[in-house]
Amino acid sequence: MRFSEQIRRSFFVYALIPTLLLCVGCYIFLYSMSYIAQTKRNEQNTQVLASQLESELNFYEIKAEELADLLNKEISHLDEKKWYEDIYTFMRQRELQCNFYIFDTDYKILMSNTTLIPEYSTQTYNWGIFKKMRLEPDTAWTMPNRTYLGHDKFTILSIGKAITQGEEIVGFIVFDIKEDSLKNMVGKNSQYNIMITDRHKNIILTTNESFKNENGKVRNDLADETGYLKLIDNDVYISRSTLFQENLYVYTISFIGFLDDLLRMGFLFLLIMIIVLLGALSFAAKKVANDKTKVIDKIVKGIEEVQRGNLETYLDIKTQDEFEFIATAYNQMLEDIKALIELNKEKARHSIQSEIKQLESQFNPHFIFNTLEMLRYTMKLDQETAYKIILNLSSILRYSINGGLSEVTIEEDLGYTRSYLEIQQFRFHERFAYSIDVYDQAEIYKVPKLTIQPLIENAIKYGFNNQKKLTIKISIRAVEEQLVIVVYDDGKGMSAGKVASINEILHTKGNQHIGLYNVHRRIQLMYGEQYGLSIISQLDEGTVIKITLPLLNS
C-alpha cells in the first residue's frame, strides 16, 4: 500500500470518525435536552397553576369561615349593605370571581350579589355542598358543583360554610366560582392543555374537549396516567398535582409529537451534512496525502539513484520545513561526495592524509534509505515520533557532511552517535536498548570523527542474528594517558575462528570492505600503530570491541 493511501486512510480514521461521533453525540444530547426541557416546563406549569388555584380557593374558605363567625348573631336581622360592601371588596381582590349567597336553613336566599337563583337551592338536598355543611358545620367545604347561569355560562366549584349559633345551624354561606373566571386563570398558560378534575375523574374544566369521554369524565387512556403516554392520535407528556387533600387534580398535558418530527428533520439534516462532510474529507485527504508524500517520494527516489551510482540526482524541495533541510543536506552531501572523489583522484593513492579523508567520507546510503522508509510509515502512526526522526536524521547528515574536521571531542561525536542510536531505537522499538557511560570527564578529549557509530552499526548488523532483543553498552574513560572506548553488545557473538579472521583483516592493509577495518586503519594512520581496535567475543555470549586512543585535550 502506498504511503499516500495510508495517510488518506489515517485522515479518515482520525478526522472523520471523531467528527461523526461528535455529530451523533450532539444530536443525542439535543434530543434528550429537548424532551427534558419540555417535561420540566410542563411540571413547573402544573405546580404553579395548582399553587395559584389552591391559594385562591383557600382565600374563599378563610373568608367563608370568617363570615360565618360574624354572621351567626345577625342572620335574622341581616344588614345587607354592610355585608355586601365587605364581601364585594373582598371579591374584587380575587382573581377567581364568583357568585356569593347567604341562605337560611330552608335554602332561601337572604343575600346575594346576583339575581340568579342556583338550581341546587330550589330542590330538597340531602347531598352535595349542603349535605357536607350539615354533617360537619365547623368545616369550610370546597367541592365541584356545576350550576347553569344562563347564556351558556356556569359555575363549577362551590365553597361553603354553615352559620351556627351554639350547636344549631342557622344558615349557610356559599361562594360559587365562575367557569369563565377559572378559564381566564388557566388561559395564562395557553401553550399547554390544562384539565382540572375531582377525585372521581369528573372534569371540572378542560381546555381540550377531546380529553372527555361521553360521560363527561376523563378518557380511560388518560385516567391516572402521568409521564410519557402514547395516544392513538399523538404522543403526550402528562404531569399532575393534587390539592385540597386530593379532592382536586390539576393536569398539564403537552403534545410532544412535534418534537419527534423536528428531531426526524434534524436527523435527516445531519445525514445530509455527514454525506457532504464525507465527500469534502475524501477530497481533502487525497490532496493532503498526495502533497505530503510527494516530497518523501522525491527523497526516496534520490537515494535510490545514489545507490545505483548516479550522483547527479539533486533534490529541488521548497517546502520551508524539515524536508527542505534534508534536501539541502542531501544535495550538499552529493557535492561533498563528488568533491572528495575528485580530490582522491588527484592526490597520491598512498598519502596518509588522502587515505584518512577517503575513510572519513564513506557514508552508508542504506542507512538513509532505511530511515526514510521507516519515516514514511511513522508519519501515519505517530507524527511526533516522525518529527524526532527527521531532527535526528538532519543532525546526522549535518555532522557527516561537515568535511572540515578530522578530529572532534567525545561530546561532539556522542551527539552524532545518540542521534544514530535514537533512530535505531525508533526502528526496532523494544527490541533494541542502549546505554552510554562517560567517566573521568572524558567528554573533553579528542577522537577521530565517526569513530563510535560504525561499531554500533556493525553490532546491529551482526549482533541481532534472529535474537528478540539487542542491548549495546558504550563506556568511555581515561586510563593511564590513554582514552579507552568500549562497545559491548549482548548479541550472538562469534566463534574463536571468526574472531581470528577479523583480527587478520584488521592487520591487512588496503582491505577496506568492513567498517571495523576503516575505523582501525584511520586511527593508526592518525596516531600510530600502537593504537586501534581489539575484539573479544564468544559464541552466544556477545562481543566487546575496545578502542585505544591517545589522550588529547581539545
Backbone hydrogen bonds, N-H to C=O, Kabsch-Sander energy under -0.5 kcal/mol:
donor,donor_aa,acceptor,acceptor_aa,energy
6,Q,2,R,-1.8
7,I,3,F,-2.5
8,R,4,S,-2.2
9,R,5,E,-2.3
10,S,6,Q,-2.5
11,F,7,I,-2.5
12,F,8,R,-1.6
13,V,9,R,-2.6
14,Y,10,S,-3.1
15,A,11,F,-1.4
16,L,11,F,-0.9
16,L,12,F,-0.8
17,I,12,F,-1.9
19,T,15,A,-1.5
20,L,16,L,-2.9
21,L,17,I,-2.7
22,L,18,P,-2.4
23,C,19,T,-2.5
24,V,20,L,-2.8
25,G,21,L,-2.6
26,C,22,L,-2.7
27,Y,23,C,-2.5
28,I,24,V,-2.6
29,F,25,G,-2.6
30,L,26,C,-2.9
31,Y,27,Y,-2.5
32,S,28,I,-2.6
33,M,29,F,-3.0
34,S,30,L,-2.2
35,Y,31,Y,-1.6
36,I,32,S,-2.7
37,A,33,M,-2.9
38,Q,34,S,-2.2
39,T,35,Y,-2.5
40,K,36,I,-2.5
41,R,37,A,-2.4
42,N,38,Q,-2.0
43,E,39,T,-2.6
44,Q,40,K,-2.5
45,N,41,R,-2.4
46,T,42,N,-2.0
47,Q,43,E,-2.3
48,V,44,Q,-2.6
49,L,45,N,-2.7
50,A,46,T,-2.6
51,S,47,Q,-2.3
52,Q,48,V,-2.6
53,L,49,L,-2.7
54,E,50,A,-2.7
55,S,51,S,-2.2
56,E,52,Q,-2.3
57,L,53,L,-2.6
58,N,54,E,-2.4
59,F,55,S,-1.9
60,Y,56,E,-1.7
61,E,57,L,-2.3
62,I,58,N,-2.9
63,K,59,F,-2.5
64,A,60,Y,-2.6
65,E,61,E,-2.3
66,E,62,I,-2.5
67,L,63,K,-2.9
68,A,64,A,-2.3
69,D,65,E,-1.8
70,L,66,E,-1.6
71,L,67,L,-2.7
72,N,68,A,-0.8
74,E,71,L,-1.0
75,I,71,L,-1.2
80,E,78,L,-1.2
83,W,79,D,-2.2
84,Y,80,E,-2.9
85,E,81,K,-2.2
86,D,82,K,-1.7
87,I,83,W,-2.7
88,Y,84,Y,-3.1
89,T,85,E,-2.5
90,F,86,D,-2.0
91,M,87,I,-2.6
92,R,88,Y,-2.1
93,Q,89,T,-0.8
93,Q,90,F,-0.9
94,R,91,M,-1.4
97,Q,95,E,-0.6
99,N,176,D,-2.2
101,Y,174,V,-2.7
102,I,111,M,-2.4
103,F,172,F,-2.8
104,D,108,K,-2.1
107,Y,104,D,-1.7
110,L,102,I,-4.1
111,M,102,I,-1.3
113,N,100,F,-1.2
121,S,118,P,-1.5
122,T,119,E,-1.8
125,Y,123,Q,-0.7
126,N,124,T,-0.5
130,F,127,W,-0.6
131,K,127,W,-0.9
132,K,128,G,-1.9
133,M,129,I,-2.2
134,R,130,F,-2.3
135,L,131,K,-2.4
136,E,132,K,-2.3
139,T,136,E,-1.6
141,W,139,T,-0.5
141,W,160,G,-3.0
143,M,158,S,-2.2
145,N,156,I,-2.3
147,T,145,N,-0.5
147,T,155,T,-2.5
149,L,153,K,-3.8
150,G,153,K,-0.8
153,K,150,G,-0.9
155,T,147,T,-2.4
156,I,177,I,-2.4
157,L,177,I,-1.0
158,S,143,M,-2.7
159,I,175,F,-2.7
160,G,141,W,-2.5
161,K,173,I,-2.1
163,I,171,G,-3.3
164,T,162,A,-0.6
165,Q,168,E,-3.0
168,E,165,Q,-1.8
170,V,163,I,-3.6
171,G,163,I,-1.2
172,F,103,F,-2.3
173,I,161,K,-2.3
174,V,101,Y,-2.6
175,F,159,I,-2.9
176,D,99,N,-3.6
176,D,174,V,-0.5
177,I,157,L,-2.7
177,I,175,F,-0.7
178,K,97,Q,-2.5
179,E,154,F,-2.9
182,L,178,K,-1.8
183,K,179,E,-2.5
184,N,180,D,-2.1
185,M,181,S,-1.7
186,V,182,L,-2.6
187,G,183,K,-2.6
188,K,184,N,-0.6
188,K,185,M,-1.0
189,N,186,V,-2.2
190,S,187,G,-1.0
192,Y,189,N,-2.2
193,N,253,I,-1.8
194,I,192,Y,-0.6
195,M,251,Y,-1.9
196,I,205,L,-3.3
197,T,249,Y,-2.2
198,D,202,N,-2.0
199,R,247,N,-1.0
201,K,198,D,-1.7
203,I,216,G,-1.6
204,I,196,I,-2.9
204,I,202,N,-0.5
205,L,196,I,-2.0
207,T,194,I,-2.3
211,F,208,N,-1.8
212,K,209,E,-1.6
213,N,217,K,-2.4
216,G,213,N,-1.8
218,V,201,K,-1.9
219,R,211,F,-2.4
222,L,219,R,-1.5
223,A,219,R,-1.6
225,E,222,L,-1.9
227,G,238,I,-3.5
229,L,236,V,-2.8
231,L,229,L,-0.8
231,L,234,N,-2.6
236,V,229,L,-3.0
237,Y,254,S,-2.3
238,I,227,G,-2.3
239,S,252,T,-2.1
241,S,250,V,-2.2
243,L,248,L,-2.0
247,N,243,L,-1.1
247,N,244,F,-1.3
248,L,243,L,-2.0
249,Y,197,T,-2.7
250,V,241,S,-2.9
251,Y,195,M,-3.4
252,T,239,S,-2.3
253,I,193,N,-3.1
254,S,237,Y,-2.6
254,S,252,T,-0.5
256,I,235,D,-2.3
256,I,254,S,-0.6
257,G,235,D,-0.9
259,L,256,I,-0.9
260,D,256,I,-1.2
261,D,257,G,-1.7
262,L,258,F,-2.7
263,L,259,L,-2.9
264,R,260,D,-2.3
265,M,261,D,-2.3
266,G,262,L,-2.6
267,F,263,L,-2.5
268,L,264,R,-2.2
269,F,265,M,-2.5
270,L,266,G,-2.6
271,L,267,F,-2.5
272,I,268,L,-2.2
273,M,269,F,-2.5
274,I,270,L,-2.4
275,I,271,L,-2.1
276,V,272,I,-2.5
277,L,273,M,-3.0
278,L,274,I,-2.8
279,G,275,I,-2.1
280,A,276,V,-2.5
281,L,277,L,-3.0
282,S,278,L,-2.2
283,F,279,G,-2.1
284,A,280,A,-2.7
285,A,281,L,-3.3
286,K,282,S,-2.0
287,K,283,F,-2.1
288,V,284,A,-3.0
289,A,285,A,-2.7
290,N,286,K,-2.3
291,D,287,K,-2.5
292,K,288,V,-2.7
293,T,289,A,-2.2
294,K,290,N,-1.3
295,V,291,D,-0.7
296,I,292,K,-0.8
297,D,293,T,-2.6
298,K,294,K,-1.7
299,I,295,V,-2.1
300,V,296,I,-2.9
301,K,297,D,-2.4
302,G,298,K,-2.2
303,I,299,I,-2.3
304,E,300,V,-2.3
305,E,301,K,-2.0
306,V,302,G,-1.9
307,Q,303,I,-2.3
308,R,304,E,-1.4
309,G,306,V,-1.6
310,N,305,E,-2.7
311,L,309,G,-0.9
313,T,310,N,-0.5
314,Y,312,E,-1.2
317,I,315,L,-0.7
324,E,321,D,-0.6
325,F,321,D,-1.4
326,I,322,E,-2.6
327,A,323,F,-2.6
328,T,324,E,-2.4
329,A,325,F,-2.7
330,Y,326,I,-3.0
331,N,327,A,-2.9
332,Q,328,T,-2.5
333,M,329,A,-2.5
334,L,330,Y,-2.3
335,E,331,N,-2.2
336,D,332,Q,-2.7
337,I,333,M,-3.2
338,K,334,L,-2.8
339,A,335,E,-2.5
340,L,336,D,-2.9
341,I,337,I,-2.5
342,E,338,K,-2.3
343,L,339,A,-2.4
344,N,340,L,-2.8
345,K,341,I,-1.6
346,E,342,E,-1.4
347,K,343,L,-1.8
351,S,348,A,-1.3
355,E,351,S,-2.5
356,I,352,I,-2.4
357,K,353,Q,-2.4
358,Q,354,S,-2.1
359,L,355,E,-2.4
360,E,356,I,-2.6
361,S,357,K,-1.8
362,Q,358,Q,-0.6
362,Q,359,L,-0.8
367,F,364,N,-0.9
368,I,364,N,-1.0
369,F,365,P,-2.7
370,N,366,H,-3.1
371,T,367,F,-2.5
372,L,368,I,-2.7
373,E,369,F,-2.4
374,M,370,N,-2.5
375,L,371,T,-2.4
376,R,372,L,-2.0
377,Y,373,E,-1.2
378,T,374,M,-2.3
379,M,375,L,-2.1
380,K,377,Y,-0.6
381,L,377,Y,-1.3
382,D,378,T,-3.4
386,A,382,D,-2.2
387,Y,383,Q,-2.2
388,K,384,E,-1.7
389,I,385,T,-2.4
390,I,386,A,-2.4
391,L,387,Y,-2.1
392,N,388,K,-2.5
393,L,389,I,-2.9
394,S,390,I,-2.7
395,S,391,L,-2.3
396,I,392,N,-2.3
397,L,393,L,-2.7
398,R,394,S,-2.7
399,Y,395,S,-2.2
400,S,396,I,-2.8
401,I,397,L,-2.1
402,N,399,Y,-0.7
403,G,401,I,-1.7
405,L,402,N,-0.8
408,V,447,V,-2.6
410,I,445,Y,-2.2
411,E,443,E,-1.9
413,D,409,T,-2.5
414,L,410,I,-2.6
415,G,411,E,-1.5
416,Y,412,E,-1.6
417,T,413,D,-2.3
418,R,414,L,-3.2
419,S,415,G,-1.7
420,Y,416,Y,-2.0
421,L,417,T,-2.9
422,E,418,R,-2.8
423,I,419,S,-1.8
424,Q,420,Y,-2.0
425,Q,421,L,-2.3
426,F,422,E,-2.4
427,R,423,I,-1.8
428,F,424,Q,-2.8
429,H,425,Q,-2.5
431,R,428,F,-2.0
432,F,429,H,-1.8
433,A,470,L,-2.1
435,S,472,I,-1.7
437,D,474,I,-2.8
439,Y,476,I,-3.1
442,A,439,Y,-1.5
444,I,441,Q,-1.2
445,Y,442,A,-1.7
446,K,552,L,-2.8
447,V,408,V,-3.2
449,K,406,S,-2.7
451,T,448,P,-0.6
455,L,452,I,-0.7
456,I,452,I,-1.7
457,E,453,Q,-2.6
458,N,454,P,-2.3
459,A,455,L,-2.2
460,I,456,I,-2.5
461,K,457,E,-2.3
462,Y,458,N,-2.4
463,G,459,A,-2.5
464,F,460,I,-0.9
467,Q,464,F,-2.2
470,L,431,R,-2.9
472,I,433,A,-2.3
473,K,488,Y,-2.9
474,I,435,S,-2.5
475,S,486,V,-2.6
476,I,437,D,-2.4
477,R,484,V,-1.9
479,V,477,R,-0.5
479,V,482,Q,-3.2
482,Q,479,V,-0.7
483,L,549,L,-2.9
484,V,477,R,-2.8
484,V,482,Q,-0.6
485,I,483,L,-0.5
485,I,547,I,-2.5
486,V,475,S,-2.9
486,V,484,V,-0.5
487,V,545,I,-2.8
488,Y,473,K,-2.9
488,Y,486,V,-0.5
489,D,543,T,-2.5
490,D,471,T,-1.6
492,K,463,G,-1.6
499,V,495,S,-2.1
500,A,496,A,-2.2
501,S,497,G,-2.0
502,I,498,K,-2.2
503,N,499,V,-2.4
504,E,500,A,-1.8
505,I,501,S,-1.8
506,L,502,I,-2.4
507,H,503,N,-1.1
508,T,505,I,-1.8
509,K,507,H,-0.7
511,N,508,T,-1.3
512,Q,510,G,-1.2
518,N,514,I,-1.5
519,V,515,G,-2.1
520,H,516,L,-2.6
521,R,517,Y,-3.4
522,R,518,N,-2.3
523,I,519,V,-2.1
524,Q,520,H,-2.0
525,L,521,R,-2.5
526,M,522,R,-1.8
527,Y,523,I,-2.8
528,G,523,I,-0.6
528,G,524,Q,-1.5
531,Y,528,G,-1.4
532,G,548,T,-1.4
534,S,546,K,-1.7
536,I,544,V,-2.7
538,Q,542,G,-1.6
540,D,492,K,-4.2
541,E,538,Q,-2.2
542,G,538,Q,-0.8
543,T,489,D,-2.2
544,V,536,I,-3.4
545,I,487,V,-2.6
546,K,534,S,-2.8
546,K,544,V,-0.5
547,I,485,I,-3.4
548,T,532,G,-2.4
549,L,483,L,-2.2
551,L,481,E,-1.2
552,L,550,P,-1.2
553,N,551,L,-0.5
554,S,444,I,-0.9
